[in-house]
Amino acid sequence: MKRRPLRCEQVHMHPTRARWTDLPADSPMPLLERRRVIGSQCMISHVTLTKGCTVPSHTHANEQMVCVLSGCLRFTLASGTTDVRAGEVLYLPPHAPHAAVALEDTTVLDVFAPPSATTGIDRR
């Protein structure tokens, strides 16, 4: 049976606990693996990017917060480039074009609001 991301609205809005390692992983692009918990108002993704992983420029209607847990991502934004390292957070407003490259093996928590079944990388 194929496992799907945890969708909290499926549990009737009761508090729900999940373990990242118990959730299904998908790889919407090479060198990237993610696991997601999808709520009714937001979604969080645990994303692992292998060094050299390149996320092409894209936009989406969601607000996004990229919380780097380990490693470093170089983002290309309309205003230029910025490196986001472990312990730092990058806020991306809706429709902001952005691209990223993993300068080293990197783990992030991506928070999206509102939630969606797909993000900019799924449409590649």
N, C-alpha and C positions, 0 to 999 in steps of 0.2 A: 504494500500500500504506500503510495506516495505521500510523504509528509509535507504539510503546508505551513507557512508562517503562522504563528499564534495570532489569531484575531480575537481580541478581548471582547468585542461585541457579541461573539458567539457564546460567551459564558454569562450572558445576561447582566453585564455590568457589575459583576461581583469582583472584589479584589482578586487578582490572579498573580501567582508567582511562576516564574519560568527560569530555567537554567539554560544559558546560551548553548552549552554543549548538547542539550537535549532537543534543541530546535533544528529543523532542517536547514541545510545550507544550499544556496544556489550560487552560480557563477555567471552573472550576466555578461561578463567580459573576461578575457584572459588575465591571469594573475590577480584576480579579485574574487574573494569569497564573502558572502554576507548571510546573516541570520536576522530575522525581523520579528518584532512584536508590533502588531497593528491594532490601535485603539480606535475609538470613534472620533476623537479630535486630534490625535497625533500618532506618530509612529516612530519607533526607534530601531535602528539597524546597527548590528555589531559587524563591522567590516574589517577584513584583513586584506591588505594590499602587499604583494611581494615587491621587493625593490625593483624598480623599473616599470612598474605598472603605470600606464598612462591612461587617464580618463579624459577623453576628448572634450572640447568645449561644448557645453550644453546649457540649457535653461529649463526651468520648470516653474509651475505656479506656486509651489510650496515654499514657505520659509524653511531654511535649513540651518542647523547649528552643527558644526563639525567639531567634535571633542576628541582631540588626539590623545590617546592613552599611552602609546609608545611609538617611537619612530619619528618621521618627519615627512610632511607633504609640501610640495611647492605648488602653490596655486597661481594660476594666471587669471587675473581679474581685469575688468575694464580700466581700473586705476593702475595696473602694473602687476608685478609678481610679489608674492609674500610667502615666506616659509612658516609653516605652522608646526610646532614641535610638541612633544609630550608635555601635558599640563596646560596646553593652550586651547582656546576655542575660537573658531571663525564663524561669524554670523553672516549668512547670505540671504538677502531679502528676496521676495518673489521676483522671478524673471531676470535675475542677475546672471549674466553669462559667466561661466567659470569652467576652468580645466584644472587638472591636477596631475602631478607625477610623484610617485613614491621615491624619495631619495634614499630610503632604506626600508627594510621590512617595517610595516606600519600597521597599527591597530587603531581604529577610530570607532566612536559611537556617533552615528548620524541621527539627528532628531529632525523630523519633518512635520510640519503642520500646514494644512490639513494632511491627513494620511492619504496615500494612494497606492494602488496595486503596483504601479510602475513609477519609476523616477526617470530622470534624463538619461541615465546609462542603459535603461531597459529598451529604449527606442533605437539604439544603435544597430 
